[in-house]
Amino acid sequence: MSSDVVRVVYRKYDGAAHRDYPARRLTEDDLGTWLGVARGTRSVYHGRPSVEQIPFVLLVPHGAWWTGMFNPPPRTSEVYCDIATPARWEGDTVHLVDLDLDVVRRRGTGAVELRDEDEFAEHRRRFGYPDELVAHAEAAARWLFDALGDGTEPFATAYRKWLALVV
């Protein structure tokens, strides 16, 4: 039986800690597992203790090379997707490897941005990302760039009911 609390652990490719926080399991559907993070949640970011100031919902899709973070105002990113390895679940902990690239949709303007290509290129060299990993990461970034711009679900409205539960 799974618990309603999930530990979300992101690492970098070299194993370095990136993010670590508890989240509330909201539901699982054909899109993936939806997790809610309340304001005030204690977390670790880049190895340092932190406290979430703005609540959000995280979608951990089934077998995909990304995660989606859905944010309320005043956060300027309405949707923030991390390119990451497919989720590996161990009980109530989900493990992900952050692969640097991010695809973001801005609140208000709807502008979609691909971010951190320089960090991806640097880490590809430094950590020796395999060609297959690079291909998956780049394909996920291209798909997300289009999906965030054209209203593909879950980026149009599917996330709103879950976000309403954590705001």
MIVEX-161911 format. One line per field, with one value per atom (N, C-alpha, C, CB): x, y, z; residue number from 1; atom name; chain. Coordinates in pm, 1 decimal. Glycine has a CB too. Layout:
! residues N
xx = (X_...)
yy = (Y_...)
zz = (Z_...)
marza = (NUM_...)
miza = (CA_...)
nulum = (A_...)
END
This chain:
! residues 167
xx = (85.4_0.0_88.5_-96.4_63.3_146.0_90.5_153.1_181.9_145.2_101.7_262.8_43.3_4.6_119.2_-117.6_233.3_351.4_457.6_407.0_509.3_613.5_736.3_566.5_852.4_977.9_1026.9_1086.6_1050.9_1097.8_1247.3_1017.0_1329.2_1474.6_1529.0_1541.9_1580.3_1649.8_1800.0_1600.7_1877.0_2022.6_2071.7_2087.4_2194.7_2258.6_2321.1_2366.6_2367.8_2419.0_2537.5_2458.9_2617.2_2733.7_2696.7_2837.8_2566.8_2521.3_2505.1_2615.7_2547.2_2536.3_2389.7_2605.4_2363.4_2227.5_2181.1_2221.1_2055.2_2000.1_1877.9_1962.4_1772.1_1653.0_1602.0_1541.6_1539.0_1486.0_1374.8_1599.2_1253.3_1142.7_1028.3_1092.7_946.4_827.1_712.9_786.8_625.6_508.3_390.5_534.2_272.0_150.4_103.6_38.1_81.6_30.4_-115.4_43.4_-145.5_-281.1_-361.5_-277.1_-302.4_-368.4_-268.0_-492.1_-307.8_-232.1_-332.7_-156.3_-297.3_-386.2_-304.5_-467.4_-364.7_-293.4_-174.2_-388.3_-171.0_-59.8_58.8_-106.6_31.7_138.5_90.7_256.0_184.1_153.8_159.8_252.6_50.8_39.4_71.2_-102.8_164.5_209.7_190.7_358.0_145.4_125.9_228.4_-14.8_282.9_379.6_324.2_520.9_299.0_238.4_343.3_165.2_296.9_383.5_430.0_308.7_555.9_611.2_677.9_504.9_671.7_736.1_887.2_698.4_947.3_1093.1_1152.9_1138.2_1255.4_1316.7_1467.1_1257.4_1534.9_1677.5_1694.0_1762.6_1766.9_1790.5_1939.6_1709.1_2002.3_2147.7_2222.0_2188.6_2170.3_2238.2_2216.0_2381.0_2135.2_2112.4_1966.4_2151.1_1942.0_1803.4_1728.4_1799.8_1601.1_1517.5_1374.2_1525.9_1290.4_1147.3_1071.4_1107.7_977.5_900.1_811.3_814.4_825.2_747.1_617.9_830.3_616.0_499.7_464.4_527.3_337.6_299.2_305.5_157.7_313.1_312.1_265.7_452.0_236.1_201.3_307.8_57.9_353.9_452.3_386.5_577.2_399.7_356.9_481.1_279.5_480.1_585.4_523.2_640.2_549.6_484.3_539.7_501.1_459.7_500.9_604.8_378.4_726.2_826.3_874.4_773.8_851.8_892.6_1022.4_780.3_1088.6_1217.0_1197.2_1309.6_1098.4_1072.1_979.6_1009.4_975.4_873.5_815.7_932.2_690.9_625.7_585.8_503.4_628.7_591.3_493.3_717.9_375.8_269.4_256.4_134.0_266.5_279.7_166.1_411.8_124.1_26.3_98.4_-60.1_23.9_84.6_127.7_-15.0_227.1_297.3_416.6_344.5_439.1_553.1_536.7_565.0_643.6_636.5_633.9_753.8_680.1_669.5_539.9_793.5_448.8_322.7_348.3_220.0_433.7_473.6_625.0_402.6_688.2_834.5_865.7_902.1_920.6_951.4_1101.6_895.2_1140.5_1279.2_1295.5_1320.6_1397.9_1433.3_1508.7_1520.4_1460.8_1516.0_1500.0_1446.7_1578.0_1560.9_1421.9_1671.2_1368.3_1240.0_1246.7_1199.7_1135.2_1128.0_1157.1_990.1_1231.1_1255.1_1194.4_1409.9_1093.7_1022.0_1078.6_871.9_1103.1_1139.2_1042.8_1291.2_937.8_835.9_773.3_895.5_781.7_723.4_827.6_653.6_936.7_1039.0_1052.7_1176.2_1052.9_1075.7_1212.3_961.6_1295.4_1430.6_1434.8_1535.0_1495.4_1508.7_1649.0_1400.8_1702.4_1830.1_1801.6_1930.4_1828.6_1806.3_1912.9_1809.2_1867.7_1959.4_1973.0_1911.9_1961.7_1996.5_1896.3_2126.6_1853.9_1762.3_1628.1_1742.2_1570.1_1438.5_1356.5_1449.5_1226.3_1135.0_1028.9_1070.7_1012.5_929.8_826.0_1017.0_702.9_601.9_577.1_468.6_592.5_577.4_430.7_650.8_399.6_265.0_238.0_248.4_117.0_78.7_105.5_152.0_230.4_264.8_246.9_408.4_259.2_253.6_379.5_136.7_482.5_608.9_670.7_708.0_722.8_787.5_936.9_730.2_1015.4_1161.4_1229.2_1210.3_1334.8_1425.6_1542.5_1472.7_1570.6_1673.0_1785.5_1610.5_1899.8_2016.9_2083.0_1976.9_2077.1_2146.9_2297.9_2115.0_2350.4_2493.7_2533.6_2531.7_2451.7_2479.2_2472.6_2377.8_2375.8_2362.9_2488.9_2238.0_2535.7_2656.1_2778.4_2680.8_2790.7_2904.7_2901.3_2904.2_2784.5_2773.9_2786.3_2641.1_2743.0_2759.2_2907.7_2697.3_2989.3_3134.4_3193.1_3204.5_3161.0_3222.3_3184.5_3181.8_3057.0_3009.6_3001.9_2874.0_3026.2_3024.6_2886.6_3119.0_2787.3_2652.7_2658.1_2554.2_2602.1_2597.4_2511.5_2542.2_2543.8_2470.8_2320.9_2527.5_2284.1_2142.6_2070.4_2127.0_2134.7_2076.6_2058.0_2166.8_2157.8_2149.9_2033.4_2281.9_2017.6_1908.9_1772.7_1920.0_1756.7_1629.9_1602.6_1631.5_1705.9_1689.7_1651.2_1819.0_1719.7_1691.0_1553.1_1798.0_1512.8_1379.5_1271.2_1364.9_1292.3_1194.6_1182.1_1235.5_1294.9_1292.0_1216.3_1435.2_1239.0_1167.0_1016.7_1221.1_979.3_837.8_772.5_820.2_837.5_781.7_768.9_868.6_868.3_863.5_736.0_989.4_705.1_582.8_458.1_585.5_458.3_340.0_301.3_365.2_399.7_368.4_311.6_493.6_347.1_299.1_163.8_397.6_129.4_7.4_-111.0_37.2_-96.3_-209.9_-228.8_-331.9_-127.6_-132.8_-150.3_-3.7_-234.7_-246.3_-122.0_-376.7_-81.7_-150.0_-124.7_-108.0_-72.9_-27.2_-134.6_87.3_-253.6_-361.6_-446.7_-449.9_-520.0_-610.8_-604.5_-751.7_-552.4_-557.6_-497.5_-484.4_-397.2_-327.9_-405.6_-192.3_-500.1_-562.6_-637.1_-658.2_-706.2_-781.3_-686.0_-871.7_-567.6_-470.9_-403.4_-364.9_-373.4_-311.4_-405.2_-272.9_-535.0_-633.0_-630.7_-773.8_-592.5_-588.6_-471.6_-580.9_-366.8_-248.3_-234.9_-123.5_-310.7_-298.7_-372.9_-353.0)
yy = (-118.7_0.0_123.1_0.9_214.3_334.3_440.6_388.2_521.5_627.9_750.0_662.7_847.1_968.9_1069.4_1031.5_1034.7_1121.5_1053.4_1153.0_1128.2_1080.8_1167.1_1084.8_1106.8_1182.4_1195.2_1111.7_1318.6_1348.0_1379.7_1467.8_1300.0_1316.4_1334.8_1194.1_1455.0_1483.1_1486.5_1619.1_1421.7_1430.5_1476.3_1292.7_1519.4_1547.8_1417.0_1662.8_1415.1_1293.2_1234.8_1320.8_1320.5_1273.3_1226.4_1383.7_1228.3_1183.6_1295.0_1083.3_1416.5_1528.9_1558.8_1654.4_1593.9_1629.4_1752.9_1655.1_1751.9_1867.8_1920.2_1831.0_1838.9_1877.1_1755.0_1936.5_1780.0_1670.9_1730.9_1603.1_1678.6_1733.5_1632.2_1866.5_1644.9_1561.8_1626.7_1539.2_1543.1_1591.6_1501.8_1594.3_1555.3_1477.8_1416.1_1567.0_1284.6_1215.4_1257.6_1058.4_1320.8_1368.0_1262.9_1498.3_1208.3_1104.2_1045.3_1160.5_937.1_881.8_859.8_747.7_902.0_884.4_845.3_1012.6_852.0_811.6_902.1_810.8_1022.4_1115.0_1086.6_1258.3_1035.8_1008.7_1024.1_1100.1_1050.5_1071.0_1220.1_991.8_1271.1_1412.2_1429.1_1466.9_1519.2_1543.0_1689.7_1501.8_1715.9_1852.9_1890.6_1871.2_2010.5_2062.6_2192.7_2084.9_2193.5_2308.8_2414.9_2264.4_2538.2_2645.4_2606.0_2785.0_2634.6_2601.1_2465.3_2606.8_2389.4_2257.6_2274.9_2180.6_2201.6_2203.7_2118.6_2151.2_2172.7_2104.0_2125.5_2153.0_2059.5_2080.0_2118.8_1950.9_2227.3_2274.8_2298.3_2405.1_2229.6_2236.1_2207.0_2374.4_2108.2_2067.0_2156.0_2059.1_2260.1_2352.8_2347.1_2498.3_2355.4_2357.4_2478.2_2359.1_2456.7_2561.3_2538.8_2561.3_2637.5_2625.6_2677.6_2705.7_2598.4_2638.9_2757.5_2520.7_2867.5_2988.9_2992.5_3112.0_2920.6_2918.5_2772.1_2994.6_2732.7_2593.8_2559.9_2567.4_2430.6_2388.8_2244.9_2404.9_2203.5_2065.9_2012.2_2055.0_1890.7_1824.3_1705.0_1780.4_1695.5_1577.9_1495.1_1616.9_1370.7_1274.8_1179.4_1197.3_1203.5_1122.6_979.7_1188.3_889.9_750.3_740.2_659.4_699.7_666.8_779.3_564.4_904.6_1017.6_1079.6_1124.4_1154.5_1217.2_1360.6_1215.1_1384.6_1518.2_1506.1_1610.9_1615.2_1634.7_1773.6_1618.3_1792.7_1922.2_1981.6_1908.9_2104.3_2176.9_2286.4_2237.2_2286.8_2381.0_2477.6_2307.5_2606.2_2708.8_2811.1_2779.7_2857.3_2965.3_3100.7_2952.8_3209.8_3340.9_3350.9_3456.7_3425.9_3524.9_3469.2_3636.9_3337.1_3282.9_3317.7_3128.0_3364.7_3409.7_3293.6_3500.0_3174.7_3057.3_2985.2_2962.2_2981.8_2910.4_2759.2_2949.7_2716.1_2575.5_2572.3_2503.6_2484.4_2471.0_2322.9_2534.0_2281.8_2140.9_2117.5_2094.5_2022.7_1978.3_1859.2_1941.3_1862.8_1744.2_1654.5_1779.2_1531.4_1439.0_1296.2_1456.4_1206.8_1065.8_1020.5_978.7_916.1_863.5_828.6_739.4_850.6_829.8_684.5_870.5_668.2_535.6_537.1_499.1_455.1_450.8_341.3_428.5_375.2_278.5_303.1_292.7_224.2_246.6_383.7_233.0_465.8_599.8_708.0_629.8_669.1_765.3_758.0_737.4_874.9_880.1_944.4_959.8_874.6_920.6_968.1_808.0_1085.6_1144.4_1201.4_1254.9_1198.3_1262.3_1383.3_1163.5_1501.5_1627.0_1641.7_1748.9_1663.8_1673.7_1817.0_1583.5_1911.9_2051.5_2130.7_2056.7_2077.9_2153.2_2173.7_2080.1_2290.8_2324.1_2387.9_2419.3_2360.9_2426.9_2494.6_2324.6_2625.1_2707.4_2784.2_2804.7_2790.7_2878.6_2991.7_2800.6_3114.7_3234.3_3268.9_3352.7_3310.3_3355.0_3487.3_3371.5_3503.3_3630.2_3631.2_3744.6_3619.1_3626.7_3493.1_3674.2_3381.9_3250.1_3214.5_3242.5_3300.9_3273.8_3145.4_3392.1_3062.6_2936.9_2952.9_2817.2_2910.0_2925.3_2791.3_3029.5_2765.1_2654.0_2713.8_2580.1_2659.9_2719.5_2621.0_2767.6_2678.0_2604.9_2512.7_2523.8_2550.6_2472.6_2473.4_2527.9_2585.3_2594.5_2498.0_2738.6_2487.6_2394.4_2249.6_2415.8_2220.4_2087.0_2051.6_2079.4_2144.2_2118.9_2099.1_2235.5_2182.3_2169.7_2035.5_2285.5_1998.4_1872.0_1751.4_1865.8_1767.8_1659.0_1626.0_1697.8_1730.4_1709.6_1658.7_1840.7_1727.4_1695.6_1556.7_1799.5_1520.3_1393.6_1281.1_1413.3_1315.3_1213.7_1155.1_1104.1_1242.5_1193.4_1100.9_1312.3_981.6_893.2_954.2_754.3_920.6_975.4_945.8_918.2_825.9_790.5_880.5_643.2_911.9_1002.3_1141.5_1009.8_1188.9_1320.3_1323.9_1353.5_1217.9_1212.2_1217.6_1083.8_1140.9_1142.6_1280.4_1036.0_1340.8_1472.0_1577.3_1513.5_1579.2_1678.8_1657.1_1674.3_1531.6_1502.4_1547.1_1351.0_1522.0_1564.6_1716.6_1513.5_1786.7_1933.3_1986.8_1989.9_1927.5_1971.2_1946.7_1896.8_1827.9_1795.4_1892.4_1650.1_1916.9_2007.6_2149.4_2007.4_2195.1_2330.5_2347.6_2359.3_2248.9_2254.8_2238.5_2146.4_2141.2_2110.1_2225.7_1985.0_2294.3_2407.9_2524.1_2453.1_2531.0_2639.5_2614.7_2666.5_2487.5_2462.0_2411.4_2362.7_2404.6_2365.2_2216.2_2421.7_2137.7_1993.9_1970.9_1922.7_1874.1_1838.2_1758.7_1755.8_1773.9_1832.0_1981.1_1760.0_2047.8_2185.7_2290.5_2210.5_2248.9_2344.6_2364.7_2296.2_2263.3_2279.2_2163.9_2293.9_2048.1_1927.7_1950.7_1813.1_2035.6_2057.2_2146.3_2118.3_2224.8_2329.3_2274.1_2410.6_2162.3_2108.0_2061.7_1990.6_2011.7_1966.7_2085.7_1874.2_2187.5_2307.9_2374.1_2407.3_2372.4_2433.0_2366.5_2423.5_2239.4_2167.7_2209.8_2019.1_2265.3_2300.3_2450.1_2249.7_2530.4_2676.1_2722.2_2749.1)
zz = (0.0_0.0_0.0_122.5_-90.2_-96.7_-2.7_-241.3_44.5_137.4_58.6_231.8_128.9_58.8_54.8_125.1_114.5_107.7_22.4_250.6_-73.1_-163.8_-142.8_-313.0_-137.0_-132.6_-276.6_-40.1_-318.8_-453.7_-444.4_-518.5_-513.6_-507.2_-648.3_-437.7_-674.6_-800.1_-770.5_-864.1_-855.5_-849.5_-986.6_-808.3_-991.5_-1119.1_-1168.4_-1105.9_-1291.7_-1353.5_-1277.5_-1496.4_-1214.5_-1138.4_-997.7_-1129.2_-966.2_-834.9_-733.5_-781.5_-766.7_-673.4_-642.6_-731.2_-516.9_-475.4_-552.6_-321.8_-594.6_-664.8_-589.1_-811.3_-578.4_-501.2_-427.3_-593.3_-312.8_-230.8_-145.0_-141.2_-159.9_-81.3_-73.0_-143.2_31.3_40.1_-37.5_187.5_-90.4_-163.7_-129.9_-318.3_-146.4_-121.0_-252.4_-58.1_-250.2_-368.6_-387.8_-354.1_-501.5_-528.9_-604.2_-609.0_-710.3_-788.9_-886.4_-864.5_-948.1_-1060.2_-1171.2_-1021.6_-1292.9_-1406.6_-1527.8_-1434.3_-1645.8_-1766.6_-1797.4_-1884.3_-1740.5_-1763.4_-1671.6_-1743.6_-1552.3_-1457.7_-1314.9_-1483.3_-1225.4_-1084.1_-1054.6_-992.7_-997.4_-963.3_-814.9_-996.8_-785.4_-648.2_-612.6_-630.8_-491.7_-446.2_-340.7_-391.3_-353.2_-256.2_-199.8_-321.7_-69.2_-3.0_31.3_124.1_42.7_91.8_231.8_92.8_261.7_391.6_397.6_492.9_287.2_283.3_293.4_153.2_385.5_399.2_287.6_540.4_223.4_110.9_113.9_-22.5_22.9_2.5_-144.0_39.9_-167.7_-303.8_-319.7_-334.4_-415.7_-435.8_-305.7_-490.1_-230.5_-108.7_12.0_-134.7_-2.1_110.3_153.8_71.0_285.6_333.9_278.3_488.1_248.5_190.7_238.6_33.5_217.7_248.0_126.2_379.7_77.6_-39.9_-3.3_-93.9_-74.9_-49.1_-129.9_-80.5_-243.2_-331.0_-354.9_-466.8_-333.3_-356.1_-505.3_-301.1_-534.9_-675.5_-685.6_-739.4_-808.2_-838.9_-933.2_-901.8_-905.3_-990.2_-1056.7_-908.5_-1188.9_-1262.4_-1293.5_-1393.2_-1246.5_-1279.8_-1381.9_-1150.2_-1511.4_-1614.2_-1617.8_-1751.1_-1673.8_-1689.6_-1801.0_-1720.5_-1767.1_-1868.4_-1956.4_-1953.2_-1918.9_-2003.0_-1950.1_-2008.6_-2035.1_-2003.3_-1955.0_-2125.8_-1869.0_-1815.8_-1695.3_-1924.6_-1618.0_-1515.6_-1537.6_-1369.7_-1493.9_-1511.7_-1378.3_-1601.5_-1354.0_-1232.7_-1274.0_-1159.1_-1209.1_-1240.9_-1124.1_-1269.2_-1153.3_-1050.2_-1053.0_-1065.9_-935.2_-928.3_-932.4_-799.6_-950.5_-930.2_-783.7_-968.4_-750.3_-833.0_-910.8_-746.2_-907.1_-981.6_-1129.2_-962.2_-1191.4_-1330.7_-1429.1_-1362.0_-1386.2_-1472.7_-1438.3_-1456.3_-1534.2_-1515.3_-1516.6_-1625.6_-1610.3_-1621.1_-1635.8_-1742.5_-1555.9_-1558.5_-1570.1_-1430.1_-1683.0_-1706.0_-1700.7_-1841.1_-1617.6_-1611.3_-1704.6_-1465.2_-1787.1_-1863.7_-1765.8_-1993.9_-1752.6_-1654.3_-1705.4_-1516.3_-1648.5_-1682.0_-1638.3_-1615.0_-1699.9_-1653.6_-1504.9_-1735.9_-1438.1_-1293.4_-1257.6_-1240.2_-1148.1_-1090.9_-951.4_-1087.2_-932.4_-805.3_-716.5_-828.2_-590.9_-486.7_-372.4_-440.2_-365.2_-263.3_-281.2_-122.4_-177.2_-181.7_-210.3_-50.7_-274.2_-316.7_-467.5_-247.2_-531.5_-675.3_-698.4_-748.9_-777.0_-808.4_-952.8_-784.5_-972.5_-1105.7_-1119.5_-1130.2_-1240.9_-1269.5_-1356.7_-1339.4_-1301.7_-1373.4_-1481.7_-1275.6_-1604.8_-1718.9_-1770.1_-1831.8_-1680.0_-1704.6_-1787.6_-1771.4_-1901.0_-1988.1_-1919.1_-2122.8_-1939.6_-1886.4_-1997.7_-1762.9_-1997.0_-2089.8_-2003.4_-2194.0_-2024.9_-1937.4_-2018.5_-1856.6_-1963.9_-2022.6_-1923.7_-2055.6_-1969.9_-1887.0_-1866.9_-1950.0_-1744.9_-1711.0_-1783.9_-1555.7_-1828.0_-1891.2_-2039.8_-1826.7_-2078.8_-2221.7_-2292.3_-2238.8_-2218.8_-2280.8_-2356.9_-2372.7_-2347.3_-2417.2_-2363.9_-2400.9_-2456.2_-2420.2_-2442.8_-2503.1_-2343.3_-2349.5_-2325.4_-2246.1_-2400.9_-2373.5_-2297.5_-2506.5_-2178.3_-2092.1_-2062.8_-1961.0_-2028.7_-1978.6_-2081.3_-1859.9_-2208.3_-2311.2_-2287.7_-2451.4_-2234.2_-2206.0_-2094.4_-2167.6_-1990.5_-1880.2_-1930.6_-1763.6_-2016.6_-2075.3_-2154.3_-2166.6_-2237.2_-2318.0_-2228.7_-2416.2_-2125.6_-2033.0_-1959.8_-1930.6_-1906.2_-1832.6_-1925.3_-1757.2_-2049.9_-2147.3_-2162.6_-2285.3_-2171.2_-2182.7_-2050.9_-2224.5_-1941.8_-1811.9_-1760.8_-1709.1_-1774.3_-1717.9_-1820.7_-1655.7_-1947.6_-2052.0_-2077.2_-2016.6_-2092.5_-2121.8_-2243.9_-2146.4_-2233.1_-2350.6_-2461.6_-2311.4_-2585.9_-2701.1_-2692.3_-2831.8_-2645.3_-2635.6_-2535.3_-2595.3_-2423.9_-2323.6_-2384.3_-2196.4_-2455.9_-2520.7_-2618.4_-2593.7_-2697.7_-2795.8_-2725.6_-2881.5_-2616.7_-2542.7_-2482.2_-2431.8_-2423.5_-2360.0_-2463.0_-2287.7_-2575.9_-2679.4_-2740.9_-2788.6_-2759.7_-2814.5_-2716.6_-2845.3_-2587.3_-2485.8_-2484.7_-2345.4_-2495.0_-2494.5_-2616.0_-2492.4_-2732.3_-2853.8_-2839.4_-2979.0_-2788.6_-2772.6_-2674.9_-2724.0_-2561.4_-2460.5_-2514.2_-2335.0_-2590.0_-2645.4_-2728.0_-2732.4_-2812.2_-2893.5_-2807.2_-3002.4_-2715.9_-2634.7_-2542.8_-2551.5_-2486.3_-2399.0_-2479.2_-2322.3_-2607.0_-2690.6_-2754.8_-2795.9_-2778.8_-2856.8_-2774.8_-2963.7_-2641.7_-2559.4_-2543.3_-2615.6_-2578.6_-2554.5_-2404.3_-2608.0_-2368.5_-2227.4_-2186.3_-2200.9_-2065.7_-1949.9_-1931.5_-1826.0_-2034.6_-2018.8_-2044.7_-2110.0_-2084.1_-2110.6_-1985.3_-2228.4_-1946.5_-1832.2_-1732.8_-1881.4_-1771.1_-1686.4_-1547.8_-1754.7_-1537.8_-1409.9_-1313.3_-1435.2_-1363.8_-1280.5_-1159.8_-1364.0_-1176.1_-1061.6_-952.0_-1106.2_-990.0_-888.9_-822.8_-951.9_-900.3_-843.6_-744.9_-954.5_-774.0_-683.0_-545.4_-742.9_-540.2_-412.5_-322.9_-438.4_-381.0_-301.1_-276.7_-369.6_-348.2_-333.2_-209.4_-457.8)
marza = (1_1_1_1_2_2_2_2_3_3_3_3_4_4_4_4_5_5_5_5_6_6_6_6_7_7_7_7_8_8_8_8_9_9_9_9_10_10_10_10_11_11_11_11_12_12_12_12_13_13_13_13_14_14_14_14_15_15_15_15_16_16_16_16_17_17_17_17_18_18_18_18_19_19_19_19_20_20_20_20_21_21_21_21_22_22_22_22_23_23_23_23_24_24_24_24_25_25_25_25_26_26_26_26_27_27_27_27_28_28_28_28_29_29_29_29_30_30_30_30_31_31_31_31_32_32_32_32_33_33_33_33_34_34_34_34_35_35_35_35_36_36_36_36_37_37_37_37_38_38_38_38_39_39_39_39_40_40_40_40_41_41_41_41_42_42_42_42_43_43_43_43_44_44_44_44_45_45_45_45_46_46_46_46_47_47_47_47_48_48_48_48_49_49_49_49_50_50_50_50_51_51_51_51_52_52_52_52_53_53_53_53_54_54_54_54_55_55_55_55_56_56_56_56_57_57_57_57_58_58_58_58_59_59_59_59_60_60_60_60_61_61_61_61_62_62_62_62_63_63_63_63_64_64_64_64_65_65_65_65_66_66_66_66_67_67_67_67_68_68_68_68_69_69_69_69_70_70_70_70_71_71_71_71_72_72_72_72_73_73_73_73_74_74_74_74_75_75_75_75_76_76_76_76_77_77_77_77_78_78_78_78_79_79_79_79_80_80_80_80_81_81_81_81_82_82_82_82_83_83_83_83_84_84_84_84_85_85_85_85_86_86_86_86_87_87_87_87_88_88_88_88_89_89_89_89_90_90_90_90_91_91_91_91_92_92_92_92_93_93_93_93_94_94_94_94_95_95_95_95_96_96_96_96_97_97_97_97_98_98_98_98_99_99_99_99_100_100_100_100_101_101_101_101_102_102_102_102_103_103_103_103_104_104_104_104_105_105_105_105_106_106_106_106_107_107_107_107_108_108_108_108_109_109_109_109_110_110_110_110_111_111_111_111_112_112_112_112_113_113_113_113_114_114_114_114_115_115_115_115_116_116_116_116_117_117_117_117_118_118_118_118_119_119_119_119_120_120_120_120_121_121_121_121_122_122_122_122_123_123_123_123_124_124_124_124_125_125_125_125_126_126_126_126_127_127_127_127_128_128_128_128_129_129_129_129_130_130_130_130_131_131_131_131_132_132_132_132_133_133_133_133_134_134_134_134_135_135_135_135_136_136_136_136_137_137_137_137_138_138_138_138_139_139_139_139_140_140_140_140_141_141_141_141_142_142_142_142_143_143_143_143_144_144_144_144_145_145_145_145_146_146_146_146_147_147_147_147_148_148_148_148_149_149_149_149_150_150_150_150_151_151_151_151_152_152_152_152_153_153_153_153_154_154_154_154_155_155_155_155_156_156_156_156_157_157_157_157_158_158_158_158_159_159_159_159_160_160_160_160_161_161_161_161_162_162_162_162_163_163_163_163_164_164_164_164_165_165_165_165_166_166_166_166_167_167_167_167)
miza = (N_CA_C_CB_N_CA_C_CB_N_CA_C_CB_N_CA_C_CB_N_CA_C_CB_N_CA_C_CB_N_CA_C_CB_N_CA_C_CB_N_CA_C_CB_N_CA_C_CB_N_CA_C_CB_N_CA_C_CB_N_CA_C_CB_N_CA_C_CB_N_CA_C_CB_N_CA_C_CB_N_CA_C_CB_N_CA_C_CB_N_CA_C_CB_N_CA_C_CB_N_CA_C_CB_N_CA_C_CB_N_CA_C_CB_N_CA_C_CB_N_CA_C_CB_N_CA_C_CB_N_CA_C_CB_N_CA_C_CB_N_CA_C_CB_N_CA_C_CB_N_CA_C_CB_N_CA_C_CB_N_CA_C_CB_N_CA_C_CB_N_CA_C_CB_N_CA_C_CB_N_CA_C_CB_N_CA_C_CB_N_CA_C_CB_N_CA_C_CB_N_CA_C_CB_N_CA_C_CB_N_CA_C_CB_N_CA_C_CB_N_CA_C_CB_N_CA_C_CB_N_CA_C_CB_N_CA_C_CB_N_CA_C_CB_N_CA_C_CB_N_CA_C_CB_N_CA_C_CB_N_CA_C_CB_N_CA_C_CB_N_CA_C_CB_N_CA_C_CB_N_CA_C_CB_N_CA_C_CB_N_CA_C_CB_N_CA_C_CB_N_CA_C_CB_N_CA_C_CB_N_CA_C_CB_N_CA_C_CB_N_CA_C_CB_N_CA_C_CB_N_CA_C_CB_N_CA_C_CB_N_CA_C_CB_N_CA_C_CB_N_CA_C_CB_N_CA_C_CB_N_CA_C_CB_N_CA_C_CB_N_CA_C_CB_N_CA_C_CB_N_CA_C_CB_N_CA_C_CB_N_CA_C_CB_N_CA_C_CB_N_CA_C_CB_N_CA_C_CB_N_CA_C_CB_N_CA_C_CB_N_CA_C_CB_N_CA_C_CB_N_CA_C_CB_N_CA_C_CB_N_CA_C_CB_N_CA_C_CB_N_CA_C_CB_N_CA_C_CB_N_CA_C_CB_N_CA_C_CB_N_CA_C_CB_N_CA_C_CB_N_CA_C_CB_N_CA_C_CB_N_CA_C_CB_N_CA_C_CB_N_CA_C_CB_N_CA_C_CB_N_CA_C_CB_N_CA_C_CB_N_CA_C_CB_N_CA_C_CB_N_CA_C_CB_N_CA_C_CB_N_CA_C_CB_N_CA_C_CB_N_CA_C_CB_N_CA_C_CB_N_CA_C_CB_N_CA_C_CB_N_CA_C_CB_N_CA_C_CB_N_CA_C_CB_N_CA_C_CB_N_CA_C_CB_N_CA_C_CB_N_CA_C_CB_N_CA_C_CB_N_CA_C_CB_N_CA_C_CB_N_CA_C_CB_N_CA_C_CB_N_CA_C_CB_N_CA_C_CB_N_CA_C_CB_N_CA_C_CB_N_CA_C_CB_N_CA_C_CB_N_CA_C_CB_N_CA_C_CB_N_CA_C_CB_N_CA_C_CB_N_CA_C_CB_N_CA_C_CB_N_CA_C_CB_N_CA_C_CB_N_CA_C_CB_N_CA_C_CB_N_CA_C_CB_N_CA_C_CB_N_CA_C_CB_N_CA_C_CB_N_CA_C_CB_N_CA_C_CB_N_CA_C_CB_N_CA_C_CB_N_CA_C_CB_N_CA_C_CB_N_CA_C_CB_N_CA_C_CB_N_CA_C_CB_N_CA_C_CB_N_CA_C_CB_N_CA_C_CB_N_CA_C_CB_N_CA_C_CB_N_CA_C_CB_N_CA_C_CB_N_CA_C_CB_N_CA_C_CB_N_CA_C_CB_N_CA_C_CB_N_CA_C_CB)
nulum = (A_A_A_A_A_A_A_A_A_A_A_A_A_A_A_A_A_A_A_A_A_A_A_A_A_A_A_A_A_A_A_A_A_A_A_A_A_A_A_A_A_A_A_A_A_A_A_A_A_A_A_A_A_A_A_A_A_A_A_A_A_A_A_A_A_A_A_A_A_A_A_A_A_A_A_A_A_A_A_A_A_A_A_A_A_A_A_A_A_A_A_A_A_A_A_A_A_A_A_A_A_A_A_A_A_A_A_A_A_A_A_A_A_A_A_A_A_A_A_A_A_A_A_A_A_A_A_A_A_A_A_A_A_A_A_A_A_A_A_A_A_A_A_A_A_A_A_A_A_A_A_A_A_A_A_A_A_A_A_A_A_A_A_A_A_A_A_A_A_A_A_A_A_A_A_A_A_A_A_A_A_A_A_A_A_A_A_A_A_A_A_A_A_A_A_A_A_A_A_A_A_A_A_A_A_A_A_A_A_A_A_A_A_A_A_A_A_A_A_A_A_A_A_A_A_A_A_A_A_A_A_A_A_A_A_A_A_A_A_A_A_A_A_A_A_A_A_A_A_A_A_A_A_A_A_A_A_A_A_A_A_A_A_A_A_A_A_A_A_A_A_A_A_A_A_A_A_A_A_A_A_A_A_A_A_A_A_A_A_A_A_A_A_A_A_A_A_A_A_A_A_A_A_A_A_A_A_A_A_A_A_A_A_A_A_A_A_A_A_A_A_A_A_A_A_A_A_A_A_A_A_A_A_A_A_A_A_A_A_A_A_A_A_A_A_A_A_A_A_A_A_A_A_A_A_A_A_A_A_A_A_A_A_A_A_A_A_A_A_A_A_A_A_A_A_A_A_A_A_A_A_A_A_A_A_A_A_A_A_A_A_A_A_A_A_A_A_A_A_A_A_A_A_A_A_A_A_A_A_A_A_A_A_A_A_A_A_A_A_A_A_A_A_A_A_A_A_A_A_A_A_A_A_A_A_A_A_A_A_A_A_A_A_A_A_A_A_A_A_A_A_A_A_A_A_A_A_A_A_A_A_A_A_A_A_A_A_A_A_A_A_A_A_A_A_A_A_A_A_A_A_A_A_A_A_A_A_A_A_A_A_A_A_A_A_A_A_A_A_A_A_A_A_A_A_A_A_A_A_A_A_A_A_A_A_A_A_A_A_A_A_A_A_A_A_A_A_A_A_A_A_A_A_A_A_A_A_A_A_A_A_A_A_A_A_A_A_A_A_A_A_A_A_A_A_A_A_A_A_A_A_A_A_A_A_A_A_A_A_A_A_A_A_A_A_A_A_A_A_A_A_A_A_A_A_A_A_A_A_A_A_A_A_A_A_A_A_A_A_A_A_A_A_A_A_A_A_A_A_A_A_A_A_A_A_A_A_A_A_A_A_A_A_A_A_A_A_A_A_A_A_A_A_A_A_A_A_A_A_A_A_A_A_A_A_A_A_A_A_A_A_A_A_A_A_A_A_A_A_A_A_A_A_A_A_A_A_A)
END
